[in-house]
Amino acid sequence: MTHPSLSTRDLTIRFGGHTAVNAVTCDFRPGELTVIVGPNGAGKTTYFNMISGQLTPSEGTVMKDGVDLTRMPASARARHGVGRAFQLTNLFPRLSVLENIRLAVQAQAGEGKRFFTPVAKLTELGSRAERYLAATKLEDKADLPAAALPHGDQRKLEVALLMAMEPDIYMFDEPTAGMSLDHAPDVLDLIAEIKHDTSKTVLLVEHKMDVVRQLADRIIVLHNGELIADGDPGEVMSSQVVRDVYLGNAGEMA
Ligand SMILES: Nc1ncnc2c1ncn2[C@@H]1O[C@H](COP(=O)(O)OP(=O)(O)OP(=O)(O)O)[C@@H](O)[C@H]1O
């Protein structure tokens, strides 16, 4: 079995007296897309936030390729290859779609703060930006300001910016939330493509079971902050413990 790229050990966070995530130990491997499911309030987003660095755990560790990320801020984790798609927060609304991607590529290449960049390097960065533009099927919108894009295309641009960071770990929290039915397949195709790259580890928080079925290599289930199931999607979703959890939360397992 491939070596894990990312591991959490006994990851725990308390808010006042409430334990939102309780001693979650889990390994994630390259070439594997893991979907994190669980009823509302199960701790999925909080677990995600402790991996990407928005929250610092009360106890436990987050390790990536042998490096302890547990106390690092999100920006340092991004430099270590943990990339998370965030809605709108990293877009420059007045800049064009292509300019946004170019800036992300330049930042990844460490050219963001340089005044002079050699022409050959600029050309290389430009072609990388074009590649991500094409991968996300945004070529015909390249010159539009990011703010003018419809919601679905903005989500695609966020994926393009994430790809431009060239992370090893891709994290998506409900990537099709708020998206119309005609845009959702594009974003799901993109994620499917990312997971075909066997050097990448993909983590997804998702409620929609059709999305889970389409993408998951593995499912982990959180309930009341605890990891209660982990494994093959078919086995996990038909297991009694998961059925009981969802039966107690009727309607959420769409
Ligand atoms: N900053 C915070 N302060 C206090 N409690 C919090 C905080 N963040 C999360 N919680 C609590 O932690 C628990 C887990 O929340 P979380 O948002 O991680 O669940 P979730 O599984 O992502 O839910 P959903 O599917 O509804 O998004 C909830 O009880 C929530 O109220």
The ligand as an SDF file (V2000), in Angstrom:
LIG
                    3D

 31 33  0  0  0  0  0  0  0  0999 V2000
  -16.1020   28.1990   16.2800 N   0  0  0  0  0  0  0  0  0  0  0  0
  -16.9600   27.3930   16.9150 C   0  0  0  0  0  0  0  0  0  0  0  0
  -17.3630   27.6600   18.1670 N   0  0  0  0  0  0  0  0  0  0  0  0
  -18.2230   26.8430   18.8210 C   0  0  0  0  0  0  0  0  0  0  0  0
  -18.7350   25.7050   18.2960 N   0  0  0  0  0  0  0  0  0  0  0  0
  -18.3750   25.3950   17.0400 C   0  0  0  0  0  0  0  0  0  0  0  0
  -17.4710   26.2170   16.2790 C   0  0  0  0  0  0  0  0  0  0  0  0
  -17.2850   25.6340   15.0690 N   0  0  0  0  0  0  0  0  0  0  0  0
  -18.0320   24.5140   15.0650 C   0  0  0  0  0  0  0  0  0  0  0  0
  -18.6770   24.3750   16.2350 N   0  0  0  0  0  0  0  0  0  0  0  0
  -19.5600   23.2580   16.6120 C   0  0  0  0  0  0  0  0  0  0  0  0
  -18.8710   22.0730   16.3190 O   0  0  0  0  0  0  0  0  0  0  0  0
  -19.7710   21.0770   15.8170 C   0  0  0  0  0  0  0  0  0  0  0  0
  -19.3120   20.5940   14.4690 C   0  0  0  0  0  0  0  0  0  0  0  0
  -19.5550   21.6020   13.4960 O   0  0  0  0  0  0  0  0  0  0  0  0
  -19.1380   21.4400   11.9680 P   0  0  0  0  0  0  0  0  0  0  0  0
  -19.4970   22.6990   11.2760 O   0  0  0  0  0  0  0  0  0  0  0  0
  -17.7390   20.9700   11.8790 O   0  0  0  0  0  0  0  0  0  0  0  0
  -20.0850   20.2530   11.4850 O   0  0  0  0  0  0  0  0  0  0  0  0
  -20.3350   19.7200   10.0040 P   0  0  0  0  0  0  0  0  0  0  0  0
  -20.2900   18.2330   10.0900 O   0  0  0  0  0  0  0  0  0  0  0  0
  -19.4160   20.3720    9.0610 O   0  0  0  0  0  0  0  0  0  0  0  0
  -21.8330   20.1890    9.7910 O   0  0  0  0  0  0  0  0  0  0  0  0
  -22.6020   20.6440    8.4530 P   0  0  0  0  0  0  0  0  0  0  0  0
  -22.7780   19.4290    7.6390 O   0  0  0  0  0  0  0  0  0  0  0  0
  -23.8980   21.1420    8.9980 O   0  0  0  0  0  0  0  0  0  0  0  0
  -21.7880   21.7100    7.7980 O   0  0  0  0  0  0  0  0  0  0  0  0
  -21.1480   21.7200   15.8160 C   0  0  0  0  0  0  0  0  0  0  0  0
  -21.8000   21.3590   17.0020 O   0  0  0  0  0  0  0  0  0  0  0  0
  -20.8270   23.1990   15.7840 C   0  0  0  0  0  0  0  0  0  0  0  0
  -21.8750   23.9470   16.3750 O   0  0  0  0  0  0  0  0  0  0  0  0
  1  2  1  0
  2  3  1  0
  2  7  2  0
  3  4  2  0
  4  5  1  0
  5  6  2  0
  6  7  1  0
  6 10  1  0
  7  8  1  0
  8  9  2  0
  9 10  1  0
 10 11  1  0
 11 12  1  0
 11 30  1  0
 12 13  1  0
 13 14  1  0
 13 28  1  0
 14 15  1  0
 15 16  1  0
 16 17  2  0
 16 18  1  0
 16 19  1  0
 19 20  1  0
 20 21  2  0
 20 22  1  0
 20 23  1  0
 23 24  1  0
 24 25  2  0
 24 26  1  0
 24 27  1  0
 28 29  1  0
 28 30  1  0
 30 31  1  0
M  END
$$$$
